[in-house]
Amino acid sequence: MHPVVSSNSGKVVFSSLSFRQQPARVLIIEALPPWWSETCMVLCDALDNFLSLACCLDGPCRIPLLSLYAISRQQECLLPFVQVRGNLARLHCCVEELRSLPGEGCVRGAARGAELLRQAVLDSLQQFKQYMRHSSTGNQAISNTSVEVMAWLIRLRFHFKKSDLYLI
């Protein structure tokens, strides 16, 4: 929120302009065995509660668009970009799908997980570009053209080269 001094009272008030400029968000969750079996329940419960709250808050929308990727034995998009407000049922289904990912087994090599993360980030950026292109030709008014990628990683550490992100 941005502080603004009111001309009538001289008091500092906060403007909700910053909420109107919230970026679309991509959440990438590492669901690799064996760590996933230890964190799945807590993370999914927290995510379910957070999304329930985000869908129901009055006032300006703080998360306009959300996409969710899971990195398991492969990277997959569990939720393509959707508006958060008004999509509680769809968001709950996405969390249930996340819960159903296997928590046992093994994935060969950390390099494989790092490559899946890289691909999920690049896919999400491409998906956002397509969403923006599709939305700008329709009747929807897009107020922000940025995306924020957040990753919940238990074990992976991976750094992108600047050139990887500019390819999109």
N, C-alpha and C positions, 0 to 999 in steps of 0.2 A: 504494500500500500504506500502511496505517496503522501507525505505530509503537505498540507496546504493551509495557509493562514487565511482565516475567514475575514473578509473585509468589514463585516458588520460588528463582530464581537472581538476581533483580534486574537481569538483562540485558534490553536492548531487543531485541525481536523484531518482525518485521513480519507483520501479519495480511493474509490474502488476501481480506478482506471487500470491499475496493474492486473486486476483479475480478468479484465477484458482482453488482455494481451498474453494470456497463458498459452504456452506452446502445447502442441499435441505431444503425447508421451508414449514411448515404447518401453515396456518392461520385459527384460530378458531374464529368465530364471534358469539357473543351472540345476537340472534335475538328474544328475548323474549318480548312479549307484557307486558305492554303497552309502554315500553321504545323504542322498535323497530320502532314504528310509528313516534317517534320524531327524530330518528337518521338515519333511512333507506336512505333517499334521499341523505343526505350529505355524508354519509359513502360510499354508492354505487358509487356516482359520483367521489369521491376521489379515490376509488379503481379502477374504470374504467380508470381514467386518469393515475394513477400509472402503471397499467398493460399495457396500450397503450405505455407509455414511455419505460417500461422495455422490451417490445417486439421489439422496434425499435432502441434502442441504439446500436451504433457501438462499436467495441472493445470487450474485454472479457465479457462474460455473468456474470452478477452480481447475477442473480437468476436462477440457472440452472434448478431446479425442484420446482414445487409448487403444493400443495394440499390445498383444502379449505373445511372446515367443517362449518356447521351452527348449532347452538343450538337454537332450537325453541321449539315446543311442544315435539320434539324428536331431537336427534342429527342425522345429516345426512351428508354424504360426497357429496358435490356438485361438487367437482372436484378431481378425483383421481390424483396421481402424474403424471404431464405432464411436458415436457420441455416448458419453457416460450417462448423462442425465436421461432418464426414461428407458434405460436398457438393463435394468436390474436383473431380470430373468436371464437374459443372454450372458451377462457377466457371471451370474451364479453357475450357469452351465459351463462356462469356461473354467472356473475354479474347480468344478467337479471333474472336468477332463484332466486338469493338472494333477488332482489327487490320484487319478487312476494310472498315472505313469508308474512303471515298475520301479521299485526301490531296491531290488536285488539284482545281482549279476555284476558284470564288470565291463568297462569300456577300455579298449586298448590305447594306452598312451595319452598323456596330457596334450600332446600336439594335436591329436584328433579333436579334443574338446576345445582347444584354442581356435582351431580352424572352424568348428561349428559356431563358436561365438562370433568370429569375424564374419562368417556368412550370414548369421542372424542380423547383425548390425547392418550389413550392406543390403540385405533383403528388406529390412524395415525401412531404410531410407528410400529404396526404390518404390516400395509400397506407398510411402507417404507422397512421393512425387506423383504417382499414378492417382492417388486419392485427390490430391490438389488439382490435378488436371481435370479429373472427372467432375469434381465439385465446382470448379470455376466455370464449366460449361453448363451446369444446371442452374437451378434457382437459389442454391444455397450461397449465402454471403460468407466468405472466409475472412476473418479478421486478423488471422495470424498465419504466417507461412513458415514457421519454424517448428522443429521437432526436437524433443529431448529424449535421449536414449539412456535408460537406467538399467543396470544389470545387477542381479542378485547372484553373486558368485561365491560359492563356498570354498572353492579350491583353485579356480583358474586365475591366472594373472597373465594378461595379454595386452600388448601395446600396439596401437594402430599407427601406421605411418600416415602422414598427412595425405600422401598421394592416394591411399586407399579410399579415403572419404571424398576426395575431389573427383574420383572416377564417376561417381553418380551425378 
